Amino acid sequence: MEHPSPSAPVDVLARRVRQVRSRREITAQQLADRLRDVGVPWDRATVTKLETGRRQNVTLVEWLALARVLDVAPVHLLIEPEVPGPDADDQAALPYDVTPGETVPRYQARAWIRGLANLPGTDLRTFFSEVPAWEWGHRWVLVSKDADPDAPIGDLHKWARAGYGGYGNPDIVGRGHGGEPEEAPER
């Protein structure tokens, strides 16, 4: 049996599911139960097979369900985030297999999956031609509509000042309780 690269998407997903599940103190059985609750018929053995590398495929529906029940963005199951520290740039440059025949640095793969940048050798204009018009120029959504409405909006603005930009729902980001734009507090 041919073993895929440790930077292959399913291998990364398996490691990340195990890491996140462990941090959240969820057993393999509890994860399987949560997946069944959202319509994915996994059992404890399926979770174990994924995490130990004996299951080499995951459907798109399963990947999204795993992210949902583990309460993590799907991209963070697919690509390992860098651990803060002096070698974070080195970690970001580690290889990631975007296809069985193409490897790029993790930071490039993450930006591509998020729709923020095209891969090397592809046409930028073609890549961005599928972006919906409403996404152009909006900020990233950092909270959901279900978030605490009394949470300080200034926390969102510190992200913007730190250089985190992107796309998002303008009805969520930067609006006060009355729906009027809210200014970032001076610091």
C-alpha positions in Angstrom: 0.0 0.0 0.0 1.4 3.4 -1.0 1.5 5.8 1.9 0.6 9.4 1.1 2.7 12.4 2.2 2.3 13.6 5.8 1.2 16.9 4.2 -1.6 15.2 2.2 -5.0 16.7 3.1 -6.5 13.5 4.6 -3.5 13.0 6.8 -3.6 16.6 8.0 -7.3 16.3 8.6 -6.8 13.1 10.7 -4.2 14.8 12.8 -6.2 17.9 13.3 -9.4 16.0 14.2 -7.4 14.1 16.8 -5.8 17.3 18.2 -9.0 19.3 18.3 -11.0 16.4 19.8 -8.4 15.9 22.5 -8.2 19.6 23.3 -12.0 19.7 23.6 -11.9 16.5 25.7 -14.3 14.7 23.4 -14.1 10.9 23.1 -14.2 9.2 19.8 -17.6 7.8 20.7 -18.9 11.3 21.6 -17.6 12.6 18.2 -19.3 9.8 16.4 -22.6 10.5 18.3 -22.4 14.2 17.4 -21.7 13.3 13.7 -24.8 11.1 13.7 -26.8 13.9 15.2 -26.0 16.0 12.2 -26.7 13.3 9.7 -23.3 11.6 9.2 -23.5 7.9 10.1 -20.1 7.4 11.8 -19.4 5.2 14.7 -16.4 5.1 17.1 -14.5 2.8 14.9 -14.8 5.2 11.9 -13.4 8.0 14.0 -10.5 5.8 15.1 -9.8 4.6 11.6 -9.5 8.2 10.4 -7.3 9.3 13.3 -4.9 6.3 12.9 -4.6 6.6 9.1 -6.6 3.5 8.2 -9.2 5.6 6.5 -7.8 7.5 3.5 -10.8 9.4 2.3 -13.3 11.8 3.8 -16.2 13.2 1.8 -16.9 16.9 1.6 -20.0 16.4 3.7 -18.0 14.5 6.4 -15.3 17.2 6.4 -17.9 20.0 6.9 -19.8 18.0 9.6 -16.5 17.3 11.4 -15.8 21.1 11.4 -19.3 21.8 12.6 -19.4 19.4 15.5 -15.9 20.3 16.6 -16.8 24.0 16.3 -13.8 24.9 14.2 -13.5 26.6 10.7 -13.2 23.9 8.0 -9.9 25.3 6.8 -8.4 24.7 10.2 -9.0 21.0 9.9 -7.6 20.9 6.4 -4.4 22.9 7.1 -2.5 22.9 10.4 -2.3 26.4 11.9 1.1 27.7 12.9 2.0 27.6 16.6 2.9 31.1 17.8 6.6 31.4 18.4 9.9 32.2 16.7 9.5 29.5 14.1 6.0 30.4 13.0 7.2 31.6 9.6 9.1 28.3 9.1 5.9 26.4 10.0 3.9 28.5 7.5 6.4 27.5 4.8 6.1 23.8 5.4 4.8 21.8 2.4 1.1 21.1 1.8 -0.1 18.8 -1.0 -2.9 20.7 -2.8 -3.1 17.8 -5.3 -1.2 14.5 -5.4 1.3 16.1 -7.8 1.5 19.7 -6.5 2.9 20.9 -3.2 2.9 24.5 -2.1 3.7 26.2 1.3 1.0 26.0 3.9 0.4 29.7 3.9 -0.3 29.6 0.1 -2.6 26.7 0.4 -4.5 28.4 3.3 -4.9 31.7 1.3 -6.1 29.7 -1.8 -8.7 27.7 0.2 -10.0 30.9 1.8 -10.3 32.4 -1.7 -7.8 35.2 -1.0 -5.1 34.2 -3.5 -4.6 32.1 -6.5 -2.0 29.3 -6.7 1.3 29.8 -8.6 0.9 29.3 -12.3 -2.8 30.1 -12.4 -4.5 33.2 -13.8 -5.3 35.8 -11.1 -8.2 37.3 -13.2 -9.8 33.9 -13.8 -9.4 33.0 -10.1 -11.2 36.1 -8.8 -13.9 36.0 -11.5 -16.0 33.7 -9.3 -16.0 36.0 -6.3 -19.6 37.2 -5.6 -19.8 41.0 -5.9 -21.1 41.5 -2.4 -17.8 40.0 -1.0 -15.5 42.7 -2.6 -14.3 45.1 0.0 -16.0 43.7 3.1 -14.3 42.7 6.3 -14.0 39.2 7.6 -16.8 38.0 9.8 -15.3 37.4 13.2 -18.5 36.6 15.0 -21.7 35.0 14.0 -25.2 36.6 14.3 -25.7 34.3 17.3 -22.9 36.0 19.2 -23.5 38.0 22.3 -25.0 41.4 21.2 -23.5 43.1 24.2 -20.0 42.0 23.4 -17.7 45.0 22.8 -17.5 45.8 19.1 -14.0 47.3 19.8 -12.6 43.7 19.7 -13.6 43.5 16.1 -11.9 46.8 15.3 -8.6 45.8 16.9 -8.5 42.9 14.4 -9.0 45.4 11.6 -6.3 47.7 13.0 -4.0 44.7 13.2 -4.2 44.2 9.5 -6.8 41.4 9.3 -9.0 42.3 6.4 -11.0 40.3 4.0 -14.6 39.5 3.2 -17.6 39.2 5.4 -21.2 40.2 6.2 -21.4 44.0 6.7 -24.5 43.5 8.7 -22.4 41.8 11.4 -19.1 43.6 11.4 -19.0 47.3 12.3 -22.6 47.8 13.3 -23.9 49.1 16.6 -27.0 47.7 18.3 -29.3 50.1 16.4 -27.9 49.1 13.1 -25.9 52.3 12.6 -22.1 52.1 11.9 -20.1 52.1 15.0 -16.7 53.8 15.2 -13.7 52.0 16.5 -12.8 53.3 20.0 -9.6 55.3 20.2 -6.7 53.6 21.9 
